[in-house]
Amino acid sequence: MAKVPPKTLAVVRTKLDDKIMEASDFLSDMETWKKDQTRFTHRVSAFLSAAESVLLMIEKHAKRFARDHGSEPKFAAWYEAKADAFRTPDAARRAKKSIGSDAEWIYLRAARNGATLTGRGYLTARLTVTATNPETGAVTVSESKTPPLAPPPEPNETKEEKDLWAFKPIEIVDKGGNITDVINAPVDDVVSVCKRHIDKLIVLVEECERELSTY
C-alpha cells in the first residue's frame, strides 16, 4: 500500500492560514450582527471554534511535518514552550504544569463551547462549565441561578456599537461539583478581544512556520 506523501511546509501554512481566515470571517460577521444578540452570539461561538482549530491544526499538521523530517521531539519542545501562554486549567492539571500566562487566551479557550454575552457593564449570573471529556476537552455549560445584581444600563448612543457586548466570568467545576477555577472575563468588549486574539494567532502561525523551516 502506497504511503501518503509528506506534507510540504507550504501546505502546512495554507491549512493554518485557512483556519485564521475562517475565524476572521466570523469576526467580520460579528460587526454585521452586533445589534442582534442571537446571531451575534452564534458568530462568537463560531469564531471561538475556528480559533481553537488553529491550535488543533498546528498539533496535527505541523507535528506531522516535524515527524516526517525527524524533528518531532524538537517541535514538541517548541510547542510546549508556546503552550505556556495558552494552557487551560484542565490541561494544566493533567500535565501537572502551570496555567497559561495569557489570561485572555485562556478565557477564550475555556469559553469556546459555551461563551455567553451580556450587555457591557451588566453583572449577570455566571456560567458553570463542567469538563465532560478529558481527551477532547468537550464541556457542558449551564447558567447558575444567581440573579442579576442590577438592570442593564440604558444604551448610550454616543458609544461605539461594538461596546454592546462583553464576556462573563466562567467557573470550572469538577465531577464532584466543586468549583476548581474561576476564569475572569476580559475587560474589553467582545469584538476588541477577538481582534486581539486573531493577531496572536497570526503571530503563532508565523513563528510555527519559522520553526518548521529549520527542520
VOBA-1610 file (N, C-alpha, C; in pm, whole numbers, padded with zeros to 5 digits, always signed):
BEGIN
Met+00084-00119+00000Met+00000+00000+00000Met+00088+00124+00000Ala+00055+00217-00088Ala+00135+00339-00101Ala+00117+00427+00022Lys+00225+00492+00063Lys+00222+00583+00176Lys+00176+00722+00131Val+00114+00793+00223Val+00077+00931+00195Val+00205+01013+00188Pro+00224+01091+00082Pro+00348+01169+00071Pro+00358+01274+00181Pro+00479+01305+00225Pro+00496+01406+00330Pro+00439+01541+00287Lys+00383+01614+00382Lys+00332+01747+00353Lys+00448+01845+00340Thr+00433+01937+00249Thr+00533+02043+00235Thr+00502+02152+00336Leu+00599+02236+00363Leu+00578+02348+00454Leu+00470+02442+00402Ala+00466+02459+00270Ala+00365+02546+00209Ala+00224+02493+00235Val+00208+02361+00229Val+00077+02300+00253Val+00036+02321+00399Val+00129+02303+00491Val+00100+02323+00632Val+00058+02467+00658Arg+00132+02561+00601Arg+00100+02702+00622Arg-00037+02736+00564Thr-00071+02678+00450Thr-00201+02703+00388Thr-00314+02656+00478Lys-00298+02541+00541Lys-00401+02487+00630Lys-00419+02578+00752Leu-00311+02629+00805Leu-00320+02717+00922Leu-00382+02851+00883Asp-00340+02905+00769Asp-00396+03032+00723Asp-00545+03021+00695Asp-00588+02904+00646Asp-00729+02885+00616Asp-00813+02896+00743Lys-00764+02841+00853Lys-00838+02850+00978Lys-00839+02992+01033Ile-00729+03064+01015Ile-00726+03204+01059Ile-00824+03286+00976Met-00831+03258+00846Met-00926+03328+00760Met-01069+03298+00802Glu-01094+03172+00838Glu-01228+03134+00884Glu-01266+03212+01010Ala-01174+03220+01105Ala-01200+03297+01227Ala-01221+03445+01194Ser-01143+03497+01102Ser-01155+03637+01063Ser-01290+03665+00999Asp-01340+03570+00921Asp-01471+03587+00859Asp-01581+03597+00965Phe-01573+03512+01068Phe-01674+03518+01174Phe-01661+03647+01254Leu-01538+03695+01270Leu-01517+03822+01338Leu-01583+03935+01261Ser-01569+03932+01130Ser-01634+04033+01046Ser-01786+04025+01059Asp-01837+03902+01067Asp-01982+03883+01084Asp-02030+03940+01218Met-01945+03935+01319Met-01984+03994+01448Met-02019+04142+01432Glu-01938+04211+01354Glu-01963+04352+01330Glu-02099+04372+01264Thr-02133+04282+01171Thr-02259+04293+01097Thr-02379+04271+01188Trp-02366+04174+01283Trp-02481+04132+01362Trp-02474+04178+01507Lys-02398+04283+01538Lys-02380+04321+01678Lys-02508+04375+01745Lys-02611+04407+01664Lys-02737+04451+01724Lys-02837+04337+01741Asp-02799+04218+01696Asp-02887+04101+01707Asp-02818+03999+01798Gln-02865+03986+01923Gln-02795+03903+02020Gln-02781+03758+01975Thr-02887+03701+01922Thr-02881+03560+01882Thr-02778+03537+01774Arg-02784+03615+01667Arg-02689+03598+01557Arg-02548+03636+01598Phe-02536+03739+01680Phe-02404+03780+01727Phe-02341+03667+01809Thr-02419+03609+01901Thr-02368+03501+01985Thr-02326+03381+01901His-02404+03350+01797His-02367+03240+01708His-02233+03265+01642Arg-02211+03389+01600Arg-02082+03422+01534Arg-01967+03415+01632Val-01990+03455+01756Val-01884+03445+01857Val-01848+03298+01880Ser-01950+03213+01891Ser-01927+03070+01910Ser-01847+03011+01794Ala-01885+03049+01672Ala-01815+03000+01553Ala-01671+03053+01551Phe-01652+03177+01590Phe-01517+03235+01596Phe-01429+03157+01692Leu-01482+03128+01811Leu-01404+03056+01912Leu-01365+02917+01863Ser-01457+02850+01794Ser-01427+02717+01740Ser-01318+02724+01634Ala-01329+02821+01543Ala-01229+02836+01438Ala-01093+02872+01497Ala-01093+02960+01598Ala-00968+02999+01661Ala-00901+02880+01729Glu-00981+02798+01797Glu-00925+02679+01861Glu-00871+02582+01757Ser-00934+02579+01640Ser-00889+02488+01533Ser-00748+02521+01485Val-00706+02646+01501Val-00569+02682+01463Val-00471+02599+01545Leu-00496+02588+01675Leu-00409+02506+01760Leu-00417+02359+01721Leu-00538+02312+01692Leu-00554+02172+01653Leu-00480+02142+01523Met-00482+02237+01429Met-00412+02218+01302Met-00260+02217+01323Ile-00213+02301+01415Ile-00070+02301+01447Ile-00031+02166+01506Glu-00111+02118+01600Glu-00080+01991+01666Glu-00084+01874+01567Lys-00172+01883+01468Lys-00185+01774+01372Lys-00086+01786+01257His-00095+01894+01181His-00019+01904+01056His+00126+01949+01077Ala+00148+02045+01166Ala+00285+02088+01192Ala+00363+01976+01261Lys+00296+01907+01352Lys+00362+01795+01421Lys+00398+01684+01322Arg+00309+01657+01228Arg+00339+01554+01128Arg+00455+01596+01039Phe+00459+01724+01001Phe+00570+01775+00921Phe+00701+01753+00996Ala+00700+01786+01126Ala+00820+01768+01207Ala+00859+01620+01214Arg+00761+01533+01229Arg+00788+01390+01235Arg+00849+01341+01105Asp+00792+01386+00993Asp+00843+01345+00862Asp+00987+01388+00839His+01028+01494+00910His+01164+01545+00895His+01253+01508+01013Gly+01209+01408+01090Gly+01291+01359+01201Gly+01311+01458+01313Ser+01218+01550+01330Ser+01235+01655+01431Ser+01116+01666+01526Glu+01043+01557+01546Glu+00925+01564+01632Glu+00959+01605+01775Pro+01064+01552+01838Pro+01096+01596+01974Pro+01127+01746+01981Lys+01197+01795+01880Lys+01231+01938+01878Lys+01104+02022+01866Phe+01012+01978+01780Phe+00886+02052+01763Phe+00804+02045+01892Ala+00801+01928+01955Ala+00724+01913+02079Ala+00774+02009+02186Ala+00905+02025+02194Ala+00963+02118+02292Ala+00926+02262+02258Trp+00929+02296+02128Trp+00890+02431+02085Trp+00744+02458+02119Tyr+00657+02363+02086Tyr+00514+02384+02108Tyr+00482+02390+02257Glu+00547+02310+02336Glu+00522+02311+02480Glu+00558+02447+02540Ala+00664+02507+02489Ala+00702+02641+02535Ala+00595+02743+02497Lys+00539+02729+02378Lys+00433+02820+02335Lys+00306+02799+02418Ala+00279+02673+02454Ala+00160+02639+02531Ala+00163+02702+02670Asp+00280+02745+02715Asp+00289+02813+02844Asp+00205+02941+02845Ala+00168+02990+02728Ala+00084+03109+02720Ala-00065+03073+02723Phe-00103+02958+02667Phe-00246+02931+02649Phe-00294+02799+02710Arg-00220+02742+02805Arg-00259+02616+02867Arg-00381+02638+02958Thr-00488+02564+02934Thr-00611+02579+03012Thr-00596+02513+03149Pro-00684+02547+03244Pro-00675+02485+03377Pro-00681+02333+03372Asp-00772+02276+03292Asp-00781+02130+03284Asp-00653+02069+03228Ala-00600+02130+03121Ala-00477+02080+03061Ala-00361+02094+03159Ala-00359+02202+03235Ala-00253+02223+03333Ala-00256+02116+03442Arg-00376+02081+03487Arg-00386+01977+03590Arg-00341+01841+03537Arg-00382+01810+03412Arg-00343+01681+03356Arg-00192+01671+03336Ala-00132+01782+03293Ala+00012+01783+03266Ala+00094+01817+03391Lys+00025+01854+03500Lys+00091+01897+03623Lys+00185+02014+03595Lys+00129+02110+03520Lys+00204+02231+03487Lys+00119+02353+03521Ser+00177+02469+03504Ser+00105+02591+03539Ser+00005+02629+03430Ile-00098+02701+03470Ile-00195+02754+03376Ile-00127+02858+03287Gly-00174+02870+03165Gly-00113+02964+03072Gly-00109+03107+03125Ser-00013+03182+03076Ser+00010+03318+03125Ser-00078+03422+03058Asp-00138+03390+02944Asp-00221+03486+02872Asp-00367+03468+02914Ala-00414+03555+03004Ala-00548+03540+03063Ala-00659+03545+02958Glu-00646+03632+02860Glu-00749+03640+02756Glu-00756+03512+02674Trp-00640+03462+02639Trp-00635+03339+02558Trp-00695+03222+02635Ile-00662+03212+02764Ile-00717+03105+02848Ile-00869+03117+02853Tyr-00918+03238+02871Tyr-01063+03258+02878Tyr-01131+03213+02748Leu-01080+03255+02636Leu-01143+03222+02508Leu-01142+03072+02482Arg-01035+03003+02520Arg-01031+02858+02502Arg-01134+02790+02592Ala-01144+02836+02716Ala-01239+02775+02809Ala-01383+02801+02768Ala-01406+02914+02702Ala-01541+02954+02666Ala-01586+02902+02530Arg-01499+02836+02456Arg-01529+02809+02315Arg-01654+02724+02294Asn-01691+02642+02392Asn-01810+02560+02375Asn-01933+02617+02445Gly-01920+02737+02499Gly-02038+02789+02568Gly-02027+02935+02608Ala-01961+03016+02526Ala-01948+03157+02560Ala-02085+03223+02560Thr-02113+03304+02662Thr-02235+03384+02661Thr-02195+03527+02683Leu-02284+03614+02644Leu-02254+03756+02644Leu-02356+03831+02727Thr-02318+03946+02772Thr-02411+04030+02844Thr-02388+04174+02803Gly-02487+04257+02821Gly-02469+04399+02790Gly-02350+04453+02867Arg-02271+04537+02805Arg-02149+04586+02868Arg-02181+04654+03000Gly-02107+04621+03105Gly-02127+04681+03235Gly-02242+04618+03313Tyr-02304+04513+03263Tyr-02419+04450+03326Tyr-02375+04322+03395Leu-02389+04312+03527Leu-02347+04194+03602Leu-02462+04094+03606Thr-02438+03972+03552Thr-02542+03871+03547Thr-02492+03743+03611Ala-02577+03640+03609Ala-02537+03509+03661Ala-02417+03458+03585Arg-02328+03392+03658Arg-02209+03338+03595Arg-02241+03206+03525Leu-02149+03164+03438Leu-02162+03035+03370Leu-02102+02925+03456Thr-02157+02806+03446Thr-02094+02688+03503Thr-02048+02601+03388Val-01918+02571+03382Val-01862+02491+03274Val-01804+02365+03335Thr-01855+02251+03296Thr-01812+02124+03352Thr-01744+02040+03246Ala-01619+02001+03268Ala-01547+01918+03172Ala-01614+01782+03165Thr-01636+01732+03043Thr-01702+01603+03026Thr-01616+01500+02956Asn-01511+01546+02886Asn-01427+01453+02813Asn-01282+01498+02824Pro-01201+01431+02906Pro-01062+01475+02926Pro-00976+01464+02802Glu-01018+01381+02705Glu-00938+01365+02583Glu-00961+01479+02486Thr-01087+01519+02469Thr-01120+01623+02370Thr-01138+01760+02433Gly-01155+01764+02567Gly-01178+01892+02632Gly-01320+01942+02614Ala-01412+01856+02567Ala-01550+01897+02550Ala-01609+01938+02684Val-01696+02037+02682Val-01756+02085+02806Val-01906+02097+02790Thr-01975+02096+02904Thr-02117+02128+02905Thr-02134+02257+02982Val-02233+02335+02946Val-02248+02468+03003Val-02390+02488+03053Ser-02405+02547+03169Ser-02537+02581+03219Ser-02528+02711+03297Glu-02639+02784+03302Glu-02642+02908+03378Glu-02659+02877+03526Ser-02588+02948+03612Ser-02614+02938+03754Ser-02742+03014+03786Lys-02792+02999+03907Lys-02921+03058+03944Lys-02907+03193+04011Thr-02784+03244+04019Thr-02764+03372+04085Thr-02836+03482+04008Pro-02922+03561+04071Pro-02995+03665+03998Pro-02903+03781+03964Pro-02938+03856+03861Pro-02857+03973+03825Pro-02857+04075+03938Leu-02746+04144+03953Leu-02733+04241+04061Leu-02796+04375+04028Ala-02809+04404+03900Ala-02865+04533+03860Ala-02917+04522+03719Pro-03014+04604+03683Pro-03066+04601+03546Pro-02962+04656+03450Pro-02969+04618+03324Pro-02873+04670+03227Pro-02890+04819+03209Pro-02780+04890+03185Pro-02790+05035+03165Pro-02859+05066+03033Glu-02915+05184+03028Glu-02975+05229+02903Glu-02867+05243+02796Pro-02896+05207+02672Pro-02796+05221+02565Pro-02745+05363+02554Asn-02616+05376+02537Asn-02554+05506+02519Asn-02522+05522+02371Glu-02599+05602+02303Glu-02584+05615+02158Glu-02454+05682+02119Thr-02385+05746+02216Thr-02259+05811+02182Thr-02144+05712+02178Lys-02165+05591+02233Lys-02059+05490+02232Lys-02060+05412+02101Glu-01945+05355+02070Glu-01939+05269+01953Glu-02024+05146+01978Glu-02087+05096+01871Glu-02177+04982+01885Glu-02105+04856+01930Lys-01974+04848+01909Lys-01902+04727+01949Lys-01907+04709+02100Asp-01936+04819+02175Asp-01940+04810+02320Asp-02069+04749+02373Leu-02156+04703+02285Leu-02281+04643+02329Leu-02259+04512+02404Trp-02150+04444+02378Trp-02133+04308+02430Trp-02002+04289+02504Ala-02011+04218+02616Ala-01892+04180+02694Ala-01907+04035+02736Phe-01794+03969+02762Phe-01797+03832+02811Phe-01831+03830+02960Lys-01869+03712+03010Lys-01895+03692+03151Lys-01794+03593+03210Pro-01771+03598+03342Pro-01678+03503+03405Pro-01723+03359+03385Ile-01628+03268+03393Ile-01656+03125+03377Ile-01607+03052+03502Glu-01690+02960+03551Glu-01648+02873+03660Glu-01614+02735+03602Ile-01502+02681+03643Ile-01465+02544+03606Ile-01503+02454+03723Val-01588+02355+03696Val-01643+02269+03800Val-01599+02125+03774Asp-01550+02058+03878Asp-01507+01919+03860Asp-01626+01824+03868Lys-01601+01695+03852Lys-01709+01596+03850Lys-01783+01589+03983Gly-01719+01629+04089Gly-01783+01628+04220Gly-01865+01752+04249Gly-01872+01843+04151Gly-01948+01965+04169Gly-01873+02075+04239Asn-01742+02059+04253Asn-01660+02160+04319Asn-01605+02260+04218Ile-01609+02386+04253Ile-01552+02489+04166Ile-01401+02486+04183Thr-01330+02452+04076Thr-01184+02440+04085Thr-01113+02565+04036Asp-01178+02639+03949Asp-01119+02762+03897Asp-01229+02859+03857Val-01201+02986+03869Val-01289+03090+03815Val-01204+03172+03719Ile-01245+03174+03594Ile-01170+03249+03493Ile-01240+03381+03470Asn-01173+03488+03506Asn-01232+03620+03490Asn-01245+03656+03343Ala-01351+03728+03311Ala-01374+03769+03172Ala-01282+03884+03135Pro-01242+03893+03008Pro-01166+04009+02962Pro-01246+04137+02986Val-01178+04245+03015Val-01248+04369+03048Val-01298+04442+02924Asp-01237+04418+02810Asp-01277+04486+02687Asp-01402+04425+02628Asp-01460+04496+02530Asp-01575+04444+02457Asp-01534+04322+02376Val-01633+04241+02339Val-01609+04114+02272Val-01533+04132+02142Val-01574+04226+02060Val-01510+04243+01929Val-01363+04280+01944Ser-01331+04369+02036Ser-01191+04407+02057Ser-01107+04290+02105Val-01162+04210+02197Val-01091+04092+02248Val-01062+03995+02134Cys-01163+03972+02051Cys-01146+03876+01941Cys-01048+03927+01835Lys-01046+04056+01811Lys-00950+04113+01717Lys-00807+04091+01768Arg-00786+04113+01895Arg-00653+04090+01952Arg-00615+03943+01941His-00714+03857+01958His-00686+03714+01953His-00642+03672+01813Ile-00704+03727+01711Ile-00663+03698+01573Ile-00517+03736+01554Asp-00478+03852+01605Asp-00339+03896+01591Asp-00243+03797+01659Lys-00282+03746+01776Lys-00197+03649+01846Lys-00183+03520+01766Leu-00294+03476+01706Leu-00289+03353+01626Leu-00200+03369+01504Ile-00207+03485+01441Ile-00123+03511+01324Ile+00025+03504+01364Val+00059+03565+01477Val+00198+03561+01524Val+00240+03417+01552Leu+00152+03338+01615Leu+00185+03200+01646Leu+00209+03119+01519Val+00125+03138+01418Val+00141+03066+01292Val+00272+03105+01223Glu+00305+03233+01225Glu+00431+03277+01164Glu+00551+03218+01238Glu+00543+03214+01370Glu+00652+03154+01447Glu+00662+03004+01422Cys+00547+02940+01404Cys+00545+02797+01374Cys+00613+02770+01240Glu+00581+02851+01142Glu+00643+02834+01010Glu+00794+02851+01017Arg+00838+02951+01093Arg+00983+02972+01106Arg+01049+02853+01174Glu+00983+02798+01274Glu+01038+02681+01344Glu+01047+02562+01248Leu+00940+02536+01176Leu+00940+02421+01085Leu+01041+02437+00973Ser+01069+02560+00933Ser+01163+02583+00823Ser+01306+02545+00860Thr+01333+02524+00989Thr+01467+02485+01032Thr+01487+02334+01030Tyr+01382+02257+01001Tyr+01393+02111+01005Tyr+01438+02057+00870
//
